Each structure stands twice: as structure tokens, then as C-alpha cells.
Amino acid sequence: MPFPRTRRALEAALERGAFPGAVIEVGRRGGPAWTRAWGRLTTADGSAECTPGSVFDLASLTKVMATTALIVRHVAAGRVTLETPLSQLLAGWSADDRGAIRLRHLLDHSSGLRGHDCFWEHARGRREYEAALRAQPLERPPGTAAVYSDLGFMLLGFVVEDLGARPLDEQFDALSRELGLGEVTYRPPAPWRDRIAPTEFDSWRGRLLVGEVHDENAAALDGVAGHAGLFGTAASVGRFARVVLDTFRTETPLGTPVLMRTVARRTNVPGSSRALGWDTMRPTSSCGTRLSPTAIGHTGFTGTSLWIDRERDLYVALLTNRVYPTRANEQLAAVRPLVHDAVVEDLG
């Protein structure tokens, strides 16, 4: 049987209740090397089995697969640069230290904006969200420290819409078709429903979420946001990873090798592991201790992750619905490093 250590790690996690279901795809530039599914879509009696075709709420993988990718496309097209001030792109961002925020500060989480806020309690749609975000005071000067911020990526989603003169989901779907990503989109269609892994019973919406974005702020933006909202299969995430690996070597619709290396390079923000959009490898990160120093990746709150190691020509896409039945289940944080270390060991 292939990948014995990885299988044991995920089987043990399933047995402990770290998630109801999981799908992993391990691959290289040339294609997938191994795909495997475990468990069921929920813990309820009679629940459908989790399969390689199961669809997951990708959560913050949206930040890299949609928002960062589209921003980089607009940079490559010359519509904007990484140093463009936010005040030139969105109204109301020129006063005081807010005028110092550049696109790169939003991408590397050093804009000074707080990480999270419950805007959904009083706002709906882009207009109200923009007003709420403009009213947010900065917690620190831009570029001085990195604090992981959904708020910054909400703004990036609005910037993408304006640069492309089309809604964020339409721009992503066009990119997805160009890249051949397959089954990944915002607001998944009804025929996918039976294959979608539920997330959590949401007291705000009063129902179990199946095919509705788990993140409340993304839901209040009608399911389409810069920080969350994508649903997809492990195959679609793996295909995206292969395009990223290709882009380190040759020009692709995601950009040039020079631009891709710029995006993947850890910034000089003090104490930060962040690149532009992506996180980078640290021995204490979700990717474990065995990936190369240049590896990049991201996790999603619902239980998803993607790590890409260009030196090893390797990617690992791991999708779970660990928030079912409750987000209080935090076992996956300890499982992820074990899985990635096991993948490298299994590959020898």
C-alpha cells in the first residue's frame, strides 16, 4: 500500500474524531501521485462516504487560490503594482496613517488592520462592508508587524472587482476555466449538494451549513469574498498547486517565474513568516518540519490546507470538515504537521 505512514496518521486522526471525513492529494508538477479519502461526510447514521469527489468549503484557501492569484494577474497585466497605495484604489483610505497602506501590506497582513470583526451582525453587501472597514482604526502603523487579517483580504476582494470591472466570482471562474481547475467555485451549484461536506450548525443562520460558506462575513457578502467562499475538490486544489509549481519555472496565466518568486518570498516585516498571500515554511508551522525552506502554503479554518514545495517538486492538498459538528474541535492543528512529515518520509 502506498504512503503507509501518511495513511496511519490520517486513520488515527479519524479514529480520534479529528474530522468526519478527509481527502488528501499528493502530487508533483506532472500530476497527482496519490489520492485517498477517509470517513464520511458527517457522523450521522447513514451519512454518505467521503470520496475523492467530495466537495469542501475551502475557507481561507480562497485567499491564495482566488484573491492573491487575481491580484497577481492584475499586477502582471500592468493595471496595478504591489506598491500601489490603497487610497488610489478605494475611496476613504487617504487620511492619517491609512494613506501609507500599499497593496503588499494587505497581502502580507501588515496593513495595521485588526484580524477579525463581526461585521455580519450589522452589515450586508459590499457598500455596507466598505463603510464598516473604513471606520476601523488601524492598530499599528502599516508594515511594522503582521497580524493575520480577514479584513485586509475583504478589501483586496473589492480591489480585484474594481481592477477587473467584474464581480470577484466571475473573475475567478474565468481564471479557473483558463487553468483547467475543474470543480471549484463560489456558491456551489445545487447538483453538487449531495457531495458537499457539511460544516457546522450555525446559530446565526439557524441551520446546518451545506454548500453555504461557513464564514459569517463571507455569507453577509452573499457568499463571495476575498477572504473566504470557495468550495472545491482535492483534485481542483491539486491542479492549482501544479500551476503554481509550473509558474516557478515558466510563464503561465498566473504570472512569470520572477513574479511568482516575489510572491513566495518571505517579507521583511519584523517577526513575520508571511509572503504575499501565502505563509512560508517554519518548523512550527502546519507543514511540519521536513519541507524545504522555500515551501509556501495556507490553511483554512474549516479544516483545509495546501502546501507547495518547489524544491522537492511536491504539493500536499488536505481537505477535511473538522468544524462538523462544531468549530470547537481543534484536533486537526496537531494532525497537519504529522501528515506532512509522514508524506515526506513515505516519499523517501
C-alpha positions as CSV (number, residue, x, y, z in Angstrom):
1,M,0.0,0.0,0.0
2,P,1.4,3.5,-0.9
3,F,2.1,6.1,1.7
4,P,1.8,3.9,4.8
5,R,2.9,6.5,7.4
6,T,0.5,9.1,6.0
7,R,-2.3,6.6,5.9
8,R,-1.7,5.7,9.5
9,A,-1.6,9.3,10.6
10,L,-4.9,10.1,9.0
11,E,-6.6,6.9,10.1
12,A,-5.6,7.6,13.7
13,A,-6.9,11.1,13.4
14,L,-10.2,9.9,12.0
15,E,-10.4,7.4,14.9
16,R,-9.9,10.1,17.4
17,G,-12.6,12.3,15.9
18,A,-10.4,15.0,14.4
19,F,-12.8,15.1,11.4
20,P,-15.7,13.2,9.9
21,G,-14.1,12.9,6.5
22,A,-10.9,13.8,4.7
23,V,-9.4,13.7,1.3
24,I,-5.7,14.0,0.5
25,E,-3.9,14.5,-2.8
26,V,-0.2,14.3,-3.0
27,G,1.4,15.2,-6.3
28,R,4.2,16.8,-8.4
29,R,4.2,19.1,-11.5
30,G,3.5,16.1,-13.7
31,G,0.3,15.1,-11.9
32,P,-1.2,13.5,-8.8
33,A,0.9,10.7,-7.2
34,W,-1.7,9.6,-4.6
35,T,-5.3,10.4,-3.8
36,R,-7.2,8.9,-0.9
37,A,-10.4,9.5,1.1
38,W,-11.4,8.6,4.6
39,G,-14.6,8.6,6.7
40,R,-18.0,10.0,5.9
41,L,-19.4,13.5,5.2
42,T,-20.9,13.6,8.7
43,T,-21.0,11.4,11.8
44,A,-24.8,10.8,11.4
45,D,-26.0,7.3,10.7
46,G,-26.3,6.6,7.0
47,S,-24.1,9.6,6.0
48,A,-22.5,9.3,2.6
49,E,-18.9,8.2,2.4
50,C,-16.2,10.7,1.8
51,T,-14.7,10.2,-1.7
52,P,-12.1,11.9,-3.9
53,G,-15.0,13.7,-5.5
54,S,-16.3,15.2,-2.2
55,V,-16.6,18.9,-2.2
56,F,-15.3,21.0,0.8
57,D,-15.7,24.6,2.0
58,L,-12.1,25.7,1.2
59,A,-12.3,28.6,3.7
60,S,-9.1,30.7,3.6
61,L,-7.6,28.8,0.7
62,T,-9.7,31.3,-1.1
63,K,-7.1,33.9,-0.1
64,V,-4.4,32.3,-2.3
65,M,-6.4,30.4,-4.9
66,A,-8.7,33.4,-5.8
67,T,-7.7,36.7,-4.3
68,T,-3.9,36.5,-4.4
69,A,-3.9,34.8,-7.8
70,L,-6.2,37.5,-9.3
71,I,-4.3,40.4,-7.7
72,V,-1.1,38.9,-9.2
73,R,-2.8,38.6,-12.6
74,H,-3.7,42.3,-12.5
75,V,-0.1,43.1,-11.5
76,A,1.2,41.1,-14.4
77,A,-1.1,42.9,-16.7
78,G,0.2,46.3,-15.5
79,R,-3.0,47.5,-14.0
80,V,-1.5,47.9,-10.6
81,T,1.7,47.3,-8.7
82,L,2.4,45.8,-5.3
83,E,3.4,49.3,-4.1
84,T,0.2,51.0,-5.3
85,P,-1.4,52.8,-2.3
86,L,-4.8,51.5,-1.3
87,S,-6.0,55.2,-1.4
88,Q,-5.6,55.2,-5.2
89,L,-7.9,52.1,-5.5
90,L,-10.6,52.6,-2.8
91,A,-12.2,55.8,-1.6
92,G,-11.7,56.9,2.0
93,W,-8.2,55.4,2.6
94,S,-6.0,58.5,2.5
95,A,-6.4,60.0,5.9
96,D,-3.6,59.8,8.5
97,D,-1.5,56.7,8.6
98,R,-4.1,54.8,6.4
99,G,-2.7,56.6,3.4
100,A,0.5,54.6,3.9
101,I,-1.2,51.2,3.2
102,R,0.0,49.6,0.0
103,L,-1.3,46.5,-1.8
104,R,1.6,44.5,-0.4
105,H,0.6,45.4,3.1
106,L,-2.8,43.8,2.6
107,L,-1.2,40.7,1.0
108,D,1.3,40.2,3.8
109,H,-1.1,41.0,6.6
110,S,0.9,44.1,7.8
111,S,-1.7,46.8,6.9
112,G,-2.4,47.5,10.6
113,L,-6.0,46.4,10.3
114,R,-7.3,44.1,13.0
115,G,-7.6,40.5,12.2
116,H,-11.4,39.9,12.5
117,D,-14.6,41.7,13.3
118,C,-18.2,40.6,13.4
119,F,-19.5,42.9,10.7
120,W,-22.2,40.4,9.7
121,E,-24.1,41.5,12.8
122,H,-24.9,44.9,11.3
123,A,-23.7,44.9,7.6
124,R,-24.8,43.3,4.3
125,G,-23.1,43.7,0.9
126,R,-20.1,45.5,-0.3
127,R,-21.3,49.0,0.2
128,E,-22.0,48.5,3.9
129,Y,-18.8,46.4,4.4
130,E,-16.7,49.1,2.8
131,A,-18.2,51.7,5.2
132,A,-17.5,49.4,8.2
133,L,-14.0,48.8,7.1
134,R,-13.3,52.5,6.6
135,A,-14.4,53.1,10.1
136,Q,-11.9,50.7,11.5
137,P,-8.9,52.4,13.2
138,L,-5.5,50.9,12.5
139,E,-4.0,49.0,15.4
140,R,-0.4,49.7,14.3
141,P,1.5,51.6,11.5
142,P,1.5,49.7,8.2
143,G,4.5,47.5,7.6
144,T,5.6,47.3,11.2
145,A,4.0,43.9,12.2
146,A,2.0,41.2,10.7
147,V,-1.4,40.2,12.2
148,Y,-3.4,37.7,10.1
149,S,-6.3,39.7,8.8
150,D,-9.5,38.7,7.1
151,L,-10.3,42.4,6.9
152,G,-7.4,43.1,4.7
153,F,-8.4,40.4,2.2
154,M,-12.0,41.6,2.2
155,L,-10.6,44.9,0.9
156,L,-8.4,43.0,-1.6
157,G,-11.5,41.3,-2.9
158,F,-13.1,44.7,-3.6
159,V,-9.9,45.9,-5.3
160,V,-10.0,42.8,-7.6
161,E,-13.6,43.6,-8.6
162,D,-12.7,47.2,-9.5
163,L,-9.5,46.3,-11.4
164,G,-11.3,43.7,-13.4
165,A,-14.6,45.5,-13.7
166,R,-16.4,42.3,-12.9
167,P,-17.6,40.6,-9.7
168,L,-14.9,38.6,-7.9
169,D,-16.7,35.2,-8.5
170,E,-16.9,35.9,-12.3
171,Q,-13.2,36.7,-12.5
172,F,-12.3,33.6,-10.5
173,D,-14.5,31.4,-12.7
174,A,-12.8,32.8,-15.8
175,L,-9.4,32.1,-14.3
176,S,-10.5,28.6,-13.2
177,R,-11.6,27.7,-16.7
178,E,-8.3,29.1,-18.1
179,L,-6.3,27.0,-15.7
180,G,-8.5,23.9,-16.0
181,L,-9.1,23.7,-12.3
182,G,-12.3,21.7,-12.6
183,E,-14.7,21.7,-9.7
184,V,-14.0,24.8,-7.7
185,T,-16.2,27.9,-7.4
186,Y,-18.0,30.3,-5.1
187,R,-21.6,29.4,-4.3
188,P,-21.5,25.8,-5.5
189,P,-24.4,24.7,-7.8
190,A,-27.3,22.6,-6.5
191,P,-26.2,19.4,-8.3
192,W,-23.1,19.3,-6.1
193,R,-25.1,19.3,-2.8
194,D,-25.0,15.6,-2.2
195,R,-21.2,15.6,-2.4
196,I,-20.6,18.6,-0.2
197,A,-19.2,18.0,3.3
198,P,-21.3,19.9,5.8
199,T,-19.6,22.2,8.2
200,E,-21.4,23.5,11.3
201,F,-24.9,24.1,12.6
202,D,-24.8,27.9,12.6
203,S,-27.0,29.6,15.3
204,W,-26.9,32.9,13.3
205,R,-28.5,31.3,10.3
206,G,-30.4,28.6,12.2
207,R,-29.3,25.6,10.1
208,L,-26.6,23.1,9.3
209,L,-24.5,24.6,6.6
210,V,-24.2,22.5,3.4
211,G,-22.9,24.4,0.4
212,E,-23.2,27.7,2.2
213,V,-20.0,29.4,3.2
214,H,-19.1,28.7,6.8
215,D,-17.6,32.2,7.4
216,E,-20.2,34.6,8.6
217,N,-18.6,37.7,7.0
218,A,-18.4,35.9,3.6
219,A,-22.0,34.9,4.0
220,A,-23.1,38.5,4.6
221,L,-21.2,39.4,1.3
222,D,-23.6,36.9,-0.4
223,G,-21.0,34.1,-0.3
224,V,-18.4,35.8,-2.4
225,A,-15.5,37.4,-0.6
226,G,-11.7,37.9,-0.8
227,H,-11.0,36.0,2.4
228,A,-13.4,33.0,2.1
229,G,-16.1,31.5,-0.1
230,L,-14.6,28.9,-2.4
231,F,-15.8,25.3,-2.5
232,G,-13.9,22.6,-4.3
233,T,-12.5,19.1,-4.5
234,A,-9.0,18.0,-3.7
235,A,-8.4,17.5,-7.4
236,S,-9.1,21.2,-8.1
237,V,-6.8,22.3,-5.3
238,G,-4.1,19.9,-6.6
239,R,-4.5,21.3,-10.1
240,F,-4.0,24.8,-8.8
241,A,-0.9,23.6,-7.0
242,R,0.6,22.2,-10.2
243,V,0.0,25.5,-11.9
244,V,1.9,27.3,-9.1
245,L,4.8,24.8,-9.5
246,D,4.8,25.4,-13.2
247,T,4.8,29.2,-12.7
248,F,8.1,28.9,-10.7
249,R,9.6,27.6,-13.9
250,T,7.8,29.2,-16.8
251,E,5.2,31.8,-17.6
252,T,1.6,30.7,-17.0
253,P,-1.7,32.5,-16.7
254,L,-0.7,33.1,-13.0
255,G,2.3,35.2,-14.0
256,T,6.1,34.9,-14.6
257,P,8.7,33.0,-12.6
258,V,10.1,36.3,-11.4
259,L,6.7,37.4,-10.1
260,M,5.9,34.0,-8.6
261,R,9.2,34.1,-6.7
262,T,8.4,37.6,-5.5
263,V,5.0,36.5,-4.2
264,A,6.5,33.4,-2.5
265,R,9.4,35.3,-0.8
266,R,9.0,35.9,2.9
267,T,8.6,39.6,3.5
268,N,10.9,41.8,5.7
269,V,8.1,42.5,8.2
270,P,9.6,42.0,11.7
271,G,8.8,38.7,13.2
272,S,6.6,37.5,10.3
273,S,6.6,34.3,8.4
274,R,4.3,35.7,5.7
275,A,4.9,36.0,2.0
276,L,2.4,37.8,-0.3
277,G,-0.8,36.0,0.3
278,W,1.0,32.8,1.3
279,D,2.6,31.6,4.5
280,T,6.1,30.2,4.5
281,M,7.7,27.2,6.0
282,R,8.7,27.2,9.7
283,P,9.4,24.2,11.8
284,T,6.4,25.1,14.0
285,S,4.0,25.5,11.1
286,S,1.2,23.3,9.8
287,C,3.5,21.8,7.2
288,G,5.7,20.1,9.8
289,T,9.5,20.1,9.8
290,R,10.5,18.3,6.6
291,L,9.5,20.5,3.7
292,S,12.1,22.8,2.1
293,P,12.7,26.3,3.5
294,T,11.1,27.8,0.3
295,A,7.8,25.9,0.7
296,I,4.7,28.0,0.7
297,G,1.2,27.1,2.0
298,H,-2.0,28.1,3.6
299,T,-4.7,26.7,5.8
300,G,-8.4,27.1,6.0
301,F,-10.5,27.4,9.2
302,T,-12.9,24.6,8.1
303,G,-10.1,22.1,8.0
304,T,-8.3,22.6,4.7
305,S,-4.7,23.1,3.8
306,L,-2.4,23.3,0.8
307,W,1.4,23.2,0.9
308,I,3.7,23.5,-2.1
309,D,7.4,22.7,-2.1
310,R,9.1,23.8,-5.4
311,E,12.5,22.3,-4.4
312,R,11.0,18.9,-3.9
313,D,8.5,19.3,-6.8
314,L,5.8,18.4,-4.3
315,Y,2.4,19.5,-3.1
316,V,0.0,18.2,-0.5
317,A,-3.7,19.2,-0.5
318,L,-5.5,18.0,2.6
319,L,-9.3,18.7,2.8
320,T,-11.4,17.9,5.9
321,N,-14.6,19.3,7.5
322,R,-13.1,19.4,11.0
323,V,-15.7,22.0,12.1
324,Y,-18.5,19.4,11.9
325,P,-20.3,19.3,14.2
326,T,-18.6,22.2,16.0
327,R,-15.7,24.5,15.4
328,A,-14.6,23.7,19.0
329,N,-12.9,20.6,17.6
330,E,-9.3,21.7,17.3
331,Q,-7.5,18.4,17.0
332,L,-6.5,19.0,13.4
333,A,-3.9,21.5,14.3
334,A,-1.8,18.7,15.8
335,V,-2.5,16.3,12.9
336,R,-1.4,18.6,10.0
337,P,2.3,18.6,10.8
338,L,2.4,14.8,11.4
339,V,0.7,14.3,8.0
340,H,3.2,16.5,6.1
341,D,6.2,14.9,7.8
342,A,4.8,11.5,7.0
343,V,4.3,12.4,3.3
344,V,8.0,13.3,3.0
345,E,9.1,10.2,4.9
346,D,6.9,8.0,2.7
347,L,8.5,9.5,-0.4
348,G,11.9,8.6,0.9
